[in-house]
């Protein structure tokens, strides 16, 4: 499997991501129908090497004496913007400590397709850097007071789904990973026995950016690795099906799908009830 899509493929996916996220400063809500109550989310500055990063930390109103479960949120191509932050807020409202990491640095939200393509391609070409940058965010989450380090998971959207899955391939000891309409191919496949996290892949059955051949390659890889994984495929859903800002025209390749969104959120919650349950 190739590490990076073709130039045309990258541009197409970047355009789709731009259509979803909007230009810099856009504040479209990812889930306006069930927006969580305020949970005191705040920006957190941290570092990876000489790069200053700015993520978003959201905590539940109270944390059990034995510690809370925790979820790392990995943003899409456009950067750590409103969508990822609102997802973190929603997770905190559900009782998890959540941290929306910053892959690009400085809390960057890309201003257009070319910038998004350039930023994401850096990581697709260097999977070691991808994993190291994600682990920097994971370290912040694990160090947060009240987090039960045995009950940590990661989720990601589009590019973020690719990142979260690569984190699992690297052998990171987390309880689970959820990929929402994420890319599935890699040039650094999981070795047999390497994947410690349980995996849940939520995929649009009509996603033109993650075609059936890529899905088949992923299933082969996971079976060879003897990973614990499952996949839900939503018929008719295309890329970015969780994001209302994507519009409702599937012919564009990226579109919100209310049914797939509802089902994927329910699948995430059921998965977390299993892998993040208090011992």
C-alpha positions as a Python dict, from the first residue, in 0.01 Angstrom:
ca = {
    (1, 'X'): (0, 0, 0),
    (2, 'X'): (127, 346, -82),
    (3, 'X'): (202, 593, 195),
    (4, 'X'): (56, 895, 20),
    (5, 'X'): (-233, 932, -223),
    (6, 'X'): (-164, 1067, -570),
    (7, 'X'): (-134, 1444, -604),
    (8, 'X'): (-478, 1457, -762),
    (9, 'X'): (-619, 1240, -485),
    (10, 'X'): (-467, 1461, -219),
    (11, 'X'): (-603, 1773, -382),
    (12, 'X'): (-949, 1622, -412),
    (13, 'X'): (-953, 1519, -49),
    (14, 'X'): (-818, 1855, 62),
    (15, 'X'): (-1094, 2029, -134),
    (16, 'X'): (-1348, 1806, 37),
    (17, 'X'): (-1196, 1886, 376),
    (18, 'X'): (-1210, 2258, 297),
    (19, 'X'): (-1574, 2225, 200),
    (20, 'X'): (-1640, 2060, 535),
    (21, 'X'): (-1440, 2288, 762),
    (22, 'X'): (-1481, 2618, 583),
    (23, 'X'): (-1226, 2897, 579),
    (24, 'X'): (-1021, 3015, 873),
    (25, 'X'): (-1238, 3142, 1153),
    (26, 'X'): (-1547, 2942, 1057),
    (27, 'X'): (-1741, 2826, 1362),
    (28, 'X'): (-1979, 2564, 1226),
    (29, 'X'): (-2096, 2327, 1498),
    (30, 'X'): (-2033, 1957, 1437),
    (31, 'X'): (-2338, 1848, 1637),
    (32, 'X'): (-2585, 2137, 1680),
    (33, 'X'): (-2871, 1896, 1751),
    (34, 'X'): (-2719, 1785, 2083),
    (35, 'X'): (-2461, 2049, 2172),
    (36, 'X'): (-2324, 1974, 2520),
    (37, 'X'): (-2351, 2203, 2817),
    (38, 'X'): (-2038, 2407, 2886),
    (39, 'X'): (-1772, 2194, 3053),
    (40, 'X'): (-1501, 2454, 3105),
    (41, 'X'): (-1293, 2356, 2802),
    (42, 'X'): (-967, 2550, 2774),
    (43, 'X'): (-666, 2585, 2549),
    (44, 'X'): (-353, 2402, 2661),
    (45, 'X'): (-8, 2486, 2526),
    (46, 'X'): (246, 2203, 2506),
    (47, 'X'): (550, 2109, 2300),
    (48, 'X'): (684, 1841, 2072),
    (49, 'X'): (1055, 1903, 2026),
    (50, 'X'): (1088, 2267, 1922),
    (51, 'X'): (726, 2293, 1801),
    (52, 'X'): (474, 2473, 2021),
    (53, 'X'): (131, 2311, 2006),
    (54, 'X'): (-209, 2432, 2126),
    (55, 'X'): (-476, 2176, 2205),
    (56, 'X'): (-815, 2190, 2375),
    (57, 'X'): (-879, 2021, 2711),
    (58, 'X'): (-1231, 1949, 2834),
    (59, 'X'): (-1314, 1790, 3168),
    (60, 'X'): (-1636, 1649, 3310),
    (61, 'X'): (-1805, 1836, 3594),
    (62, 'X'): (-1677, 1576, 3839),
    (63, 'X'): (-1423, 1294, 3834),
    (64, 'X'): (-1474, 964, 4025),
    (65, 'X'): (-1240, 887, 4311),
    (66, 'X'): (-1079, 610, 4108),
    (67, 'X'): (-1015, 838, 3812),
    (68, 'X'): (-1198, 911, 3487),
    (69, 'X'): (-1170, 753, 3146),
    (70, 'X'): (-1004, 976, 2887),
    (71, 'X'): (-1025, 1027, 2511),
    (72, 'X'): (-773, 1183, 2273),
    (73, 'X'): (-941, 1365, 1981),
    (74, 'X'): (-746, 1398, 1654),
    (75, 'X'): (-870, 1668, 1417),
    (76, 'X'): (-926, 1650, 1041),
    (77, 'X'): (-706, 1803, 766),
    (78, 'X'): (-804, 2157, 854),
    (79, 'X'): (-651, 2159, 1202),
    (80, 'X'): (-762, 2182, 1563),
    (81, 'X'): (-1071, 2391, 1502),
    (82, 'X'): (-1426, 2412, 1627),
    (83, 'X'): (-1530, 2062, 1518),
    (84, 'X'): (-1260, 1884, 1721),
    (85, 'X'): (-1309, 2112, 2021),
    (86, 'X'): (-1683, 2052, 2025),
    (87, 'X'): (-1623, 1678, 2007),
    (88, 'X'): (-1397, 1709, 2310),
    (89, 'X'): (-1665, 1909, 2492),
    (90, 'X'): (-1926, 1644, 2411),
    (91, 'X'): (-1701, 1368, 2543),
    (92, 'X'): (-1645, 1564, 2865),
    (93, 'X'): (-2021, 1607, 2903),
    (94, 'X'): (-2045, 1227, 2878),
    (95, 'X'): (-1797, 1185, 3165),
    (96, 'X'): (-1460, 1148, 2989),
    (97, 'X'): (-1160, 1377, 3021),
    (98, 'X'): (-1096, 1476, 2659),
    (99, 'X'): (-806, 1641, 2481),
    (100, 'X'): (-823, 1765, 2123),
    (101, 'X'): (-458, 1763, 2018),
    (102, 'X'): (-283, 1990, 1770),
    (103, 'X'): (-95, 1806, 1495),
    (104, 'X'): (21, 2114, 1303),
    (105, 'X'): (148, 2354, 1570),
    (106, 'X'): (30, 2687, 1700),
    (107, 'X'): (-331, 2570, 1696),
    (108, 'X'): (-330, 2619, 1319),
    (109, 'X'): (-656, 2602, 1128),
    (110, 'X'): (-579, 2589, 757),
    (111, 'X'): (-712, 2862, 531),
    (112, 'X'): (-766, 2653, 218),
    (113, 'X'): (-708, 2327, 28),
    (114, 'X'): (-343, 2386, -66),
    (115, 'X'): (-241, 2464, 292),
    (116, 'X'): (-436, 2164, 426),
    (117, 'X'): (-276, 1936, 168),
    (118, 'X'): (73, 2057, 253),
    (119, 'X'): (21, 2017, 627),
    (120, 'X'): (-129, 1668, 614),
    (121, 'X'): (113, 1538, 350),
    (122, 'X'): (404, 1609, 583),
    (123, 'X'): (269, 1344, 816),
    (124, 'X'): (158, 1098, 549),
    (125, 'X'): (515, 1100, 419),
    (126, 'X'): (662, 1054, 767),
    (127, 'X'): (461, 806, 972),
    (128, 'X'): (716, 817, 1255),
    (129, 'X'): (657, 1190, 1289),
    (130, 'X'): (281, 1130, 1272),
    (131, 'X'): (297, 888, 1563),
    (132, 'X'): (540, 1101, 1766),
    (133, 'X'): (323, 1413, 1729),
    (134, 'X'): (13, 1218, 1830),
    (135, 'X'): (195, 1072, 2131),
    (136, 'X'): (286, 1423, 2245),
    (137, 'X'): (-86, 1494, 2273),
    (138, 'X'): (-147, 1159, 2439),
    (139, 'X'): (116, 1242, 2700),
    (140, 'X'): (-71, 1563, 2786),
    (141, 'X'): (-394, 1369, 2834),
    (142, 'X'): (-234, 1097, 3044),
    (143, 'X'): (-69, 1357, 3270),
    (144, 'X'): (-398, 1537, 3340),
    (145, 'X'): (-499, 1500, 3707),
    (146, 'X'): (-779, 1251, 3760),
    (147, 'X'): (-718, 1046, 3446),
    (148, 'X'): (-719, 669, 3487),
    (149, 'X'): (-428, 577, 3260),
    (150, 'X'): (-562, 226, 3213),
    (151, 'X'): (-878, 370, 3050),
    (152, 'X'): (-756, 591, 2765),
    (153, 'X'): (-880, 583, 2405),
    (154, 'X'): (-835, 789, 2088),
    (155, 'X'): (-1074, 899, 1815),
    (156, 'X'): (-1004, 1075, 1486),
    (157, 'X'): (-1185, 1223, 1189),
    (158, 'X'): (-1068, 1191, 825),
    (159, 'X'): (-692, 1267, 850),
    (160, 'X'): (-735, 1226, 1225),
    (161, 'X'): (-871, 876, 1177),
    (162, 'X'): (-553, 788, 986),
    (163, 'X'): (-346, 931, 1271),
    (164, 'X'): (-536, 743, 1541),
    (165, 'X'): (-503, 414, 1352),
    (166, 'X'): (-130, 471, 1298),
    (167, 'X'): (-94, 529, 1671),
    (168, 'X'): (-252, 189, 1727),
    (169, 'X'): (-29, 26, 1463),
    (170, 'X'): (275, 159, 1650),
    (171, 'X'): (186, -56, 1950),
    (172, 'X'): (74, 225, 2179),
    (173, 'X'): (-87, 77, 2489),
    (174, 'X'): (-429, 240, 2483),
    (175, 'X'): (-763, 73, 2537),
    (176, 'X'): (-927, 160, 2206),
    (177, 'X'): (-925, 362, 1884),
    (178, 'X'): (-1223, 488, 1683),
    (179, 'X'): (-1176, 610, 1326),
    (180, 'X'): (-1457, 818, 1176),
    (181, 'X'): (-1434, 821, 793),
    (182, 'X'): (-1055, 799, 820),
    (183, 'X'): (-797, 690, 565),
    (184, 'X'): (-702, 324, 607),
    (185, 'X'): (-382, 269, 407),
    (186, 'X'): (-26, 299, 531),
    (187, 'X'): (331, 219, 431),
    (188, 'X'): (408, 115, 791),
    (189, 'X'): (163, -172, 849),
    (190, 'X'): (114, -330, 1188),
    (191, 'X'): (337, -620, 1279),
    (192, 'X'): (180, -938, 1409),
    (193, 'X'): (77, -884, 1770),
    (194, 'X'): (169, -516, 1769),
    (195, 'X'): (-180, -365, 1795),
    (196, 'X'): (-272, -351, 2163),
    (197, 'X'): (-575, -124, 2127),
    (198, 'X'): (-914, -255, 2023),
    (199, 'X'): (-1020, -88, 1699),
    (200, 'X'): (-1354, 43, 1573),
    (201, 'X'): (-1361, 171, 1214),
    (202, 'X'): (-1670, 368, 1108),
    (203, 'X'): (-1676, 400, 731),
    (204, 'X'): (-1900, 547, 464),
    (205, 'X'): (-1983, 277, 212),
    (206, 'X'): (-1978, 529, -75),
    (207, 'X'): (-1670, 725, 37),
    (208, 'X'): (-1479, 798, -287),
    (209, 'X'): (-1161, 888, -98),
    (210, 'X'): (-1138, 552, 82),
    (211, 'X'): (-1242, 306, -192),
    (212, 'X'): (-1314, -67, -150),
    (213, 'X'): (-959, -170, -240),
    (214, 'X'): (-824, 39, 47),
    (215, 'X'): (-1079, -112, 285),
    (216, 'X'): (-983, -463, 172),
    (217, 'X'): (-616, -387, 226),
    (218, 'X'): (-687, -267, 578),
    (219, 'X'): (-883, -581, 664),
    (220, 'X'): (-598, -795, 534),
    (221, 'X'): (-347, -598, 738),
    (222, 'X'): (-547, -622, 1060),
    (223, 'X'): (-604, -994, 1016),
    (224, 'X'): (-233, -1054, 957),
    (225, 'X'): (-157, -847, 1266),
    (226, 'X'): (-410, -1049, 1467),
    (227, 'X'): (-562, -724, 1591),
    (228, 'X'): (-895, -702, 1770),
    (229, 'X'): (-1105, -492, 1537),
    (230, 'X'): (-1451, -431, 1402),
    (231, 'X'): (-1595, -215, 1126),
    (232, 'X'): (-1932, -57, 1059),
    (233, 'X'): (-2007, 48, 702),
    (234, 'X'): (-2292, 291, 637),
    (235, 'X'): (-2450, 239, 297),
    (236, 'X'): (-2470, 553, 84),
    (237, 'X'): (-2262, 762, 326),
    (238, 'X'): (-1962, 947, 182),
    (239, 'X'): (-1664, 1126, 337),
    (240, 'X'): (-1716, 1348, 645),
    (241, 'X'): (-2057, 1201, 724),
    (242, 'X'): (-2039, 1321, 1087),
    (243, 'X'): (-2009, 1691, 1004),
    (244, 'X'): (-2321, 1902, 929),
    (245, 'X'): (-2095, 2169, 778),
    (246, 'X'): (-2024, 1928, 490),
    (247, 'X'): (-2363, 1997, 338),
    (248, 'X'): (-2598, 1729, 211),
    (249, 'X'): (-2485, 1666, -149),
    (250, 'X'): (-2312, 1325, -165),
    (251, 'X'): (-2205, 1389, -526),
    (252, 'X'): (-1936, 1620, -388),
    (253, 'X'): (-1772, 1325, -215),
    (254, 'X'): (-1813, 1473, 133),
    (255, 'X'): (-2155, 1524, 292),
    (256, 'X'): (-2327, 1505, 627),
    (257, 'X'): (-2546, 1197, 670),
    (258, 'X'): (-2775, 1224, 971),
    (259, 'X'): (-2840, 851, 990),
    (260, 'X'): (-2472, 754, 962),
    (261, 'X'): (-2382, 1026, 1212),
    (262, 'X'): (-2635, 898, 1466),
    (263, 'X'): (-2533, 537, 1418),
    (264, 'X'): (-2161, 612, 1437),
    (265, 'X'): (-2201, 808, 1759),
    (266, 'X'): (-2403, 522, 1910),
    (267, 'X'): (-2133, 278, 1796),
    (268, 'X'): (-1864, 493, 1959),
    (269, 'X'): (-2058, 511, 2286),
    (270, 'X'): (-2119, 135, 2294),
    (271, 'X'): (-1752, 72, 2218),
    (272, 'X'): (-1642, 303, 2499),
    (273, 'X'): (-1884, 136, 2740),
    (274, 'X'): (-1691, -182, 2666),
    (275, 'X'): (-1326, -74, 2644),
    (276, 'X'): (-1332, 214, 2896),
    (277, 'X'): (-1540, 49, 3166),
    (278, 'X'): (-1408, 86, 3519),
    (279, 'X'): (-1243, -232, 3640),
}
